[in-house]
Amino acid sequence: MSITEHRYRSGDFSDQITGVVVNNSTQEISGVSVDAALYDKDNKLITMAGAGFADVSTLPPGDNSAFSINILGVQDIDHYTLFPSGTP
């Protein structure tokens, strides 16, 4: 699985990472989720945020789905890394 698009949005009460996860395998994937590692400007891990779930419960081969991760109470985020997962 891979992430083809993603965007970080700052909000008044929480932040959010949204994007699109793609099933680039040959098997249907269920329980699709995306976790995020959040880093500060010094590239130090602040925390792991997740799990952001896909909008669908199963993702057929070659298909994609939107996802979102809500981030509450985390400050000084400079960048992040996304980790998609699921069960074949």
Accessible surface in RSA format (square Angstrom, percent):
REM  Atomic radii and reference values for relative SASA: ProtOr
REM  Chains: A
REM  Algorithm: Lee & Richards
REM  Probe-radius: 1.40
REM  Slices: 20
REM RES _ NUM      All-atoms   Total-Side   Main-Chain    Non-polar    All polar
REM                ABS   REL    ABS   REL    ABS   REL    ABS   REL    ABS   REL
RES MET A   1    58.75  30.4  11.57   7.7  47.18 112.3  11.33   9.6  47.42  62.8
RES SER A   2    38.95  32.9  35.76  47.7   3.18   7.3  31.11  66.3   7.84  11.0
RES ILE A   3    38.80  22.1  11.89   8.9  26.91  64.9  11.89   8.6  26.91  73.0
RES THR A   4    80.51  57.3  47.44  48.1  33.07  78.8  49.38  66.3  31.13  47.1
RES GLU A   5   111.51  64.0 105.69  80.0   5.82  13.9  37.79  73.1  73.72  60.2
RES HIS A   6   102.48  56.0  74.43  51.7  28.05  71.8  45.20  46.6  57.28  66.7
RES ARG A   7   140.53  59.0 135.97  69.3   4.56  10.9  47.09  64.4  93.43  56.6
RES TYR A   8    63.11  29.5  40.23  22.9  22.89  59.6  38.70  29.1  24.42  30.1
RES ARG A   9    97.90  41.1  92.84  47.3   5.06  12.0  41.24  56.4  56.66  34.3
RES SER A  10    94.62  80.0  60.75  81.1  33.87  78.0  37.72  80.3  56.89  79.7
RES GLY A  11    44.70  55.1   0.00   N/A  44.70  55.1  26.46  72.6  18.24  40.9
RES ASP A  12   141.48  99.1 101.13 100.7  40.35  95.4  23.12  54.4 118.36 118.0
RES PHE A  13   193.33  96.7 166.19 102.9  27.13  70.6 172.89 104.8  20.43  58.5
RES SER A  14    40.98  34.6  28.04  37.4  12.95  29.8   6.86  14.6  34.13  47.8
RES ASP A  15    25.02  17.5  24.05  23.9   0.97   2.3   1.90   4.5  23.12  23.1
RES GLN A  16    56.94  31.8  56.91  41.6   0.03   0.1  10.82  23.0  46.12  35.0
RES ILE A  17     0.00   0.0   0.00   0.0   0.00   0.0   0.00   0.0   0.00   0.0
RES THR A  18    26.52  18.9  26.04  26.4   0.48   1.1  20.63  27.7   5.89   8.9
RES GLY A  19    10.36  12.8   0.00   N/A  10.36  12.8   7.62  20.9   2.75   6.2
RES VAL A  20    32.06  21.1  32.06  29.0   0.00   0.0  32.06  27.9   0.00   0.0
RES VAL A  21     0.00   0.0   0.00   0.0   0.00   0.0   0.00   0.0   0.00   0.0
RES VAL A  22    28.21  18.6  28.21  25.5   0.00   0.0  28.21  24.5   0.00   0.0
RES ASN A  23     0.00   0.0   0.00   0.0   0.00   0.0   0.00   0.0   0.00   0.0
RES ASN A  24    97.11  67.0  62.83  60.7  34.28  82.5  31.33  75.4  65.78  63.6
RES SER A  25    44.33  37.5  30.28  40.4  14.05  32.4  38.59  82.2   5.74   8.0
RES THR A  26   129.41  92.0 105.53 107.0  23.88  56.9  82.53 110.9  46.88  70.9
RES GLN A  27   104.41  58.4 100.26  73.3   4.15   9.9  29.43  62.7  74.98  56.9
RES GLU A  28    92.72  53.2  81.57  61.7  11.16  26.6  22.17  42.9  70.55  57.6
RES ILE A  29    12.44   7.1  12.44   9.3   0.00   0.0  12.44   9.0   0.00   0.0
RES SER A  30    43.88  37.1  43.50  58.1   0.38   0.9  23.72  50.5  20.16  28.2
RES GLY A  31    49.20  60.7   0.00   N/A  49.20  60.7  36.77 100.9  12.43  27.8
RES VAL A  32     2.98   2.0   0.00   0.0   2.98   7.2   0.00   0.0   2.98   8.1
RES SER A  33    12.10  10.2  12.10  16.2   0.00   0.0   0.92   2.0  11.19  15.7
RES VAL A  34     0.00   0.0   0.00   0.0   0.00   0.0   0.00   0.0   0.00   0.0
RES ASP A  35    44.29  31.0  44.29  44.1   0.00   0.0   5.35  12.6  38.93  38.8
RES ALA A  36     0.00   0.0   0.00   0.0   0.00   0.0   0.00   0.0   0.00   0.0
RES ALA A  37     2.72   2.5   2.72   4.2   0.00   0.0   2.72   3.8   0.00   0.0
RES LEU A  38     0.00   0.0   0.00   0.0   0.00   0.0   0.00   0.0   0.00   0.0
RES TYR A  39    47.03  22.0  47.03  26.8   0.00   0.0  18.05  13.6  28.98  35.7
RES ASP A  40    31.48  22.0  31.48  31.3   0.00   0.0   8.22  19.3  23.26  23.2
RES LYS A  41   163.06  79.6 135.34  83.0  27.72  66.0 102.41  92.2  60.65  64.6
RES ASP A  42    89.14  62.4  64.58  64.3  24.56  58.1  19.08  44.9  70.06  69.9
RES ASN A  43   101.27  69.8  87.02  84.1  14.25  34.3  24.54  59.0  76.73  74.2
RES LYS A  44   138.01  67.3 133.62  82.0   4.40  10.5  82.30  74.1  55.72  59.3
RES LEU A  45   100.13  55.8  70.53  50.5  29.60  74.4  70.53  49.5  29.60  79.7
RES ILE A  46    66.32  37.7  35.05  26.1  31.27  75.4  40.63  29.3  25.70  69.7
RES THR A  47    49.92  35.5  43.58  44.2   6.34  15.1  22.54  30.3  27.38  41.4
RES MET A  48   103.66  53.7  80.49  53.3  23.17  55.2  72.82  61.9  30.84  40.9
RES ALA A  49    13.33  12.3   6.62  10.2   6.70  15.2  13.28  18.7   0.04   0.1
RES GLY A  50    48.97  60.4   0.00   N/A  48.97  60.4   5.32  14.6  43.65  97.8
RES ALA A  51    49.96  45.9  20.77  32.0  29.19  66.4  21.05  29.6  28.91  76.6
RES GLY A  52     2.43   3.0   0.00   N/A   2.43   3.0   2.43   6.7   0.00   0.0
RES PHE A  53   131.48  65.8 120.02  74.3  11.46  29.8 120.02  72.8  11.46  32.8
RES ALA A  54    13.05  12.0   0.00   0.0  13.05  29.7   0.00   0.0  13.05  34.6
RES ASP A  55   110.35  77.3  73.20  72.9  37.15  87.9  29.79  70.1  80.56  80.3
RES VAL A  56    67.53  44.4  57.77  52.3   9.76  23.5  64.50  56.0   3.03   8.2
RES SER A  57    93.13  78.7  74.72  99.7  18.40  42.4  55.74 118.7  37.38  52.4
RES THR A  58    56.80  40.4  50.50  51.2   6.29  15.0  26.79  36.0  30.01  45.4
RES LEU A  59     0.84   0.5   0.84   0.6   0.00   0.0   0.84   0.6   0.00   0.0
RES PRO A  60    55.36  40.3  55.36  50.5   0.00   0.0  55.36  45.7   0.00   0.0
RES PRO A  61    67.83  49.4  48.16  43.9  19.66  71.5  48.37  39.9  19.45 120.9
RES GLY A  62    61.23  75.5   0.00   N/A  61.23  75.5  33.11  90.9  28.12  63.0
RES ASP A  63    63.91  44.8  59.38  59.1   4.53  10.7  12.75  30.0  51.16  51.0
RES ASN A  64    81.07  55.9  69.25  66.9  11.82  28.5   0.02   0.1  81.04  78.3
RES SER A  65     7.32   6.2   1.09   1.5   6.23  14.3   6.63  14.1   0.69   1.0
RES ALA A  66    47.21  43.4  40.49  62.5   6.72  15.3  40.49  57.0   6.72  17.8
RES PHE A  67     4.05   2.0   0.00   0.0   4.05  10.5   1.49   0.9   2.56   7.3
RES SER A  68    44.82  37.9  37.17  49.6   7.65  17.6   9.15  19.5  35.66  50.0
RES ILE A  69     3.00   1.7   1.55   1.2   1.44   3.5   3.00   2.2   0.00   0.0
RES ASN A  70    97.82  67.5  75.55  73.0  22.27  53.6  16.47  39.6  81.36  78.6
RES ILE A  71     5.29   3.0   1.23   0.9   4.06   9.8   3.31   2.4   1.98   5.4
RES LEU A  72   130.46  72.7 109.29  78.2  21.17  53.2 109.29  76.8  21.17  57.0
RES GLY A  73    81.79 100.9   0.00   N/A  81.79 100.9  42.35 116.2  39.44  88.3
RES VAL A  74    35.65  23.5  20.45  18.5  15.20  36.6  23.01  20.0  12.64  34.3
RES GLN A  75   143.30  80.1 128.71  94.1  14.59  34.7  39.33  83.7 103.97  78.9
RES ASP A  76   119.70  83.8  94.80  94.4  24.90  58.9  34.13  80.3  85.57  85.3
RES ILE A  77    39.22  22.3   7.08   5.3  32.13  77.4   7.19   5.2  32.03  86.9
RES ASP A  78    86.71  60.7  55.69  55.4  31.02  73.3   7.84  18.4  78.87  78.7
RES HIS A  79    66.70  36.5  62.80  43.7   3.90  10.0  59.20  61.0   7.50   8.7
RES TYR A  80    43.97  20.5  22.61  12.9  21.36  55.6  17.87  13.4  26.09  32.2
RES THR A  81    58.49  41.6  54.80  55.6   3.70   8.8  39.12  52.5  19.38  29.3
RES LEU A  82    24.30  13.5   6.39   4.6  17.91  45.0   6.39   4.5  17.91  48.2
RES PHE A  83    94.87  47.5  93.62  58.0   1.25   3.2  94.43  57.3   0.43   1.2
RES PRO A  84    39.41  28.7  20.16  18.4  19.25  70.0  20.16  16.6  19.25 119.7
RES SER A  85    54.37  45.9  47.94  64.0   6.44  14.8  43.67  93.0  10.70  15.0
RES GLY A  86    33.14  40.9   0.00   N/A  33.14  40.9   5.25  14.4  27.89  62.5
RES THR A  87    86.02  61.2  84.45  85.6   1.57   3.7  52.74  70.8  33.28  50.3
RES PRO A  88   105.80  77.1  60.77  55.4  45.03 163.7  79.37  65.5  26.43 164.2
END  Absolute sums over single chains surface
CHAIN  1 A     5323.0       3966.6       1356.4       2680.4       2642.6
END  Absolute sums over all chains
TOTAL          5323.0       3966.6       1356.4       2680.4       2642.6
